[in-house]
Amino acid sequence: MDAVTFASAPNPSPANSSSSSALSSRVHRFSVCDPRRRRRRPLPALRSQRQSASHHDVVIVGAGIVGLSIARHLLLHTPLSVAVADAAVPCSGATGAGQGYLWMSHRTPGSDTWELAVRSKKLWEELAAEVDNLGGGGARERLGWMRTGSLLVGRTSDEMATLEERTKILSQAGIQAECLFAASLHELEPELYVGHDGGAMFLPGDCQIDAFQAVSLIEKTNGSYSSKGRYMELYNDPAVSLVRSEITGTVEAVQTSKHTLYGRKAIVVASGAWTRSLLHSFLEPNHRLDIPVMPRKGHLLVLEKFDKLKLNHGLMELGYVGHQAAKSNSIPLTSESNEYEHGASSISMTATLNTKGHLILGSSREYKGFSREVDKSILKCIWDRAGEFFPSLKNVHLDINENTEIRVGHRPYMPDGKPVIGFVPDLPNVLIATGHEGSGLALALGTAEMVTDMIIGNPGKVDFSPFSIKDRFSGMEYLDSITKNDAIGLAA
Ligand SMILES: Cc1cc2nc3c(=O)[nH]c(=O)nc-3n(C[C@H](O)[C@H](O)[C@H](O)COP(=O)(O)OP(=O)(O)OC[C@H]3O[C@@H](n4cnc5c(N)ncnc54)[C@H](O)[C@@H]3O)c2cc1C
């Protein structure tokens, strides 16, 4: 029986926030919910509503995984002071929707993002080891950390040829990788069905985190600097403009709805998919900078304490690799020939089990502007797709109102498939860090290190140049006006 009940669900409950576009990316929870996830810790001493102006070395706009990780790295590795402002609260953007895999299986050695991914993974491993050394529940409890290994799954002989080639390339790049055909794969993951011709590439070193736990850990580290006068966070306080010095004309502060935050050394815009619209409102109308980052909507289906499927590893179908790439080329639900114009959707199977025993199934990709609507037909496609790989799910009656959590978020998508990390050419102290699409959790710590190196003038462990803004966006004429309207939030 393939019975899925998509009965109407209660309205999603927005967090306590002013009406803001950031709300549109909030995680929708429909049932049992861990209240600790939403609890905010007390405001730090510096966070006074009466205060109208404050001075810092670095001001960061956006408290997603990228903005908060940058703050953390600056606080831990430099003497600089930092302020972070967010239109809503941490995890209200794409971060709160993230599945949490930090995998190398879908990355390509030699590509522009490869070194950043390798470095970032190493930094996550170091963070997990540090947390483990603190004792208690260690990284598993505080970060949702698990080294499950990943399986990139193929079902045809063509896909297996691709996986064999990928295994070779990743092994040559120093990643432990093994190509498994159906029989040996069955021993590793008995409930996975790949047919006679299928198999998977196995990366035993791949890991996963829980985005909420990771953010909470990072916030705790950052918050410990507030009593030293080095950290301030302002939530539910959107940035509205940049303030220029009347004398030099350079940007010297961020104006939020309630405060003026002066940034002596740098202002970092890390506002995910909202970065384009924010820059539009920040910059003078005649300013030529247009970072074409777009919201790429994604749904995840989380089945809480799910005991009807035993999963030993994190899984992703091979189609995901093309699906995540700059221009999607896999499993479209509608014609992909003009994907942007039609707001086309695509689904690739991803499946992980987290430390709490929740099965997380993904994921979809759509261009729907900043719409936060839960689309039950997309959830059904995600469920059906998972059933193709795990036949036992076809016997499960799923009611999305029962012990499920629906996550919806807007990945910051860049048409050229790589993040934007660098100074704005003619605004010398303004930096952008966005465009990580489906890899923002994985790449956050490497991005944070890179931004820190840029601010303090260090050469950097990873080459900055693939991510810089200069001369990058002139050839992106395929972004037509509809797409632009989506990206700056004019669409529904
Ligand atoms: C369904 C789904 C699954 C995913 N799974 C994974 C995964 O497994 N692994 C992985 O690595 N990545 C994954 N990602 C991608 C990852 O979640 C994103 O790349 C990452 O969260 C982006 O982080 P960010 O900090 O740039 O943006 P966000 O988390 O969106 O944060 C941007 C912040 O800016 C704030 N903001 C907006 N406007 C303003 C303003 N005017 N003033 C102040 N603040 C403002 C917002 O409120 C928000 O908090 C997934 C994404 C989705 C949607």
Ligand as a Chemical Component Dictionary entry (heavy atoms), coordinates in Angstrom:
data_LIG
# 
_chem_comp.id                   LIG 
_chem_comp.type                 NON-POLYMER 
_chem_comp.pdbx_formal_charge   0 
_chem_comp.three_letter_code    LIG 
# 
loop_
_chem_comp_atom.comp_id 
_chem_comp_atom.atom_id 
_chem_comp_atom.alt_atom_id 
_chem_comp_atom.type_symbol 
_chem_comp_atom.charge 
_chem_comp_atom.model_Cartn_x 
_chem_comp_atom.model_Cartn_y 
_chem_comp_atom.model_Cartn_z 
_chem_comp_atom.pdbx_ordinal 
LIG C1  C1  C 0 16.129 22.093 2.336 1  
LIG C2  C2  C 0 17.566 22.490 2.513 2  
LIG C3  C3  C 0 18.515 21.538 2.881 3  
LIG C4  C4  C 0 19.852 21.905 3.026 4  
LIG N1  N1  N 0 20.765 20.967 3.425 5  
LIG C5  C5  C 0 22.063 21.317 3.569 6  
LIG C6  C6  C 0 23.028 20.359 3.994 7  
LIG O1  O1  O 0 22.704 19.226 4.305 8  
LIG N2  N2  N 0 24.334 20.747 4.051 9  
LIG C7  C7  C 0 24.733 22.021 3.741 10 
LIG O2  O2  O 0 25.930 22.302 3.797 11 
LIG N3  N3  N 0 23.828 22.959 3.383 12 
LIG C8  C8  C 0 22.515 22.633 3.276 13 
LIG N4  N4  N 0 21.602 23.567 2.881 14 
LIG C9  C9  C 0 22.074 24.899 2.520 15 
LIG C10 C10 C 0 22.338 25.750 3.739 16 
LIG O3  O3  O 0 21.250 25.646 4.627 17 
LIG C11 C11 C 0 22.551 27.214 3.287 18 
LIG O4  O4  O 0 23.529 27.263 2.278 19 
LIG C12 C12 C 0 23.023 28.055 4.458 20 
LIG O5  O5  O 0 22.157 27.917 5.552 21 
LIG C13 C13 C 0 23.127 29.521 4.071 22 
LIG O6  O6  O 0 23.484 30.206 5.234 23 
LIG P1  P1  P 0 23.483 31.778 5.271 24 
LIG O7  O7  O 0 23.954 32.179 6.617 25 
LIG O8  O8  O 0 24.227 32.295 4.086 26 
LIG O9  O9  O 0 21.969 32.195 5.010 27 
LIG P2  P2  P 0 20.698 32.139 5.966 28 
LIG O10 O10 O 0 20.721 31.002 6.887 29 
LIG O11 O11 O 0 19.507 32.293 5.072 30 
LIG O12 O12 O 0 20.853 33.436 6.853 31 
LIG C14 C14 C 0 20.662 34.730 6.327 32 
LIG C15 C15 C 0 20.181 35.606 7.470 33 
LIG O13 O13 O 0 20.097 36.964 6.991 34 
LIG C16 C16 C 0 19.014 37.555 7.660 35 
LIG N5  N5  N 0 18.583 38.768 6.976 36 
LIG C17 C17 C 0 17.871 38.892 5.832 37 
LIG N6  N6  N 0 17.650 40.203 5.575 38 
LIG C18 C18 C 0 18.240 40.911 6.572 39 
LIG C19 C19 C 0 18.345 42.302 6.888 40 
LIG N7  N7  N 0 17.784 43.251 6.130 41 
LIG N8  N8  N 0 19.023 42.660 8.001 42 
LIG C20 C20 C 0 19.580 41.722 8.820 43 
LIG N9  N9  N 0 19.494 40.394 8.565 44 
LIG C21 C21 C 0 18.847 40.000 7.459 45 
LIG C22 C22 C 0 17.952 36.475 7.685 46 
LIG O14 O14 O 0 17.009 36.732 8.719 47 
LIG C23 C23 C 0 18.777 35.222 7.945 48 
LIG O15 O15 O 0 18.837 34.886 9.329 49 
LIG C24 C24 C 0 20.258 23.250 2.788 50 
LIG C25 C25 C 0 19.297 24.208 2.466 51 
LIG C26 C26 C 0 17.955 23.845 2.330 52 
LIG C27 C27 C 0 16.938 24.899 1.996 53 
# 
loop_
_chem_comp_bond.comp_id 
_chem_comp_bond.atom_id_1 
_chem_comp_bond.atom_id_2 
_chem_comp_bond.value_order 
_chem_comp_bond.pdbx_ordinal 
LIG C1  C2  SING 1  
LIG C2  C3  SING 2  
LIG C2  C26 DOUB 3  
LIG C3  C4  DOUB 4  
LIG C4  N1  SING 5  
LIG C4  C24 SING 6  
LIG N1  C5  DOUB 7  
LIG C5  C6  SING 8  
LIG C5  C8  SING 9  
LIG C6  O1  DOUB 10 
LIG C6  N2  SING 11 
LIG N2  C7  SING 12 
LIG C7  O2  DOUB 13 
LIG C7  N3  SING 14 
LIG N3  C8  DOUB 15 
LIG C8  N4  SING 16 
LIG N4  C9  SING 17 
LIG N4  C24 SING 18 
LIG C9  C10 SING 19 
LIG C10 O3  SING 20 
LIG C10 C11 SING 21 
LIG C11 O4  SING 22 
LIG C11 C12 SING 23 
LIG C12 O5  SING 24 
LIG C12 C13 SING 25 
LIG C13 O6  SING 26 
LIG O6  P1  SING 27 
LIG P1  O7  DOUB 28 
LIG P1  O8  SING 29 
LIG P1  O9  SING 30 
LIG O9  P2  SING 31 
LIG P2  O10 DOUB 32 
LIG P2  O11 SING 33 
LIG P2  O12 SING 34 
LIG O12 C14 SING 35 
LIG C14 C15 SING 36 
LIG C15 O13 SING 37 
LIG C15 C23 SING 38 
LIG O13 C16 SING 39 
LIG C16 N5  SING 40 
LIG C16 C22 SING 41 
LIG N5  C17 SING 42 
LIG N5  C21 SING 43 
LIG C17 N6  DOUB 44 
LIG N6  C18 SING 45 
LIG C18 C19 SING 46 
LIG C18 C21 DOUB 47 
LIG C19 N7  SING 48 
LIG C19 N8  DOUB 49 
LIG N8  C20 SING 50 
LIG C20 N9  DOUB 51 
LIG N9  C21 SING 52 
LIG C22 O14 SING 53 
LIG C22 C23 SING 54 
LIG C23 O15 SING 55 
LIG C24 C25 DOUB 56 
LIG C25 C26 SING 57 
LIG C26 C27 SING 58 
# 
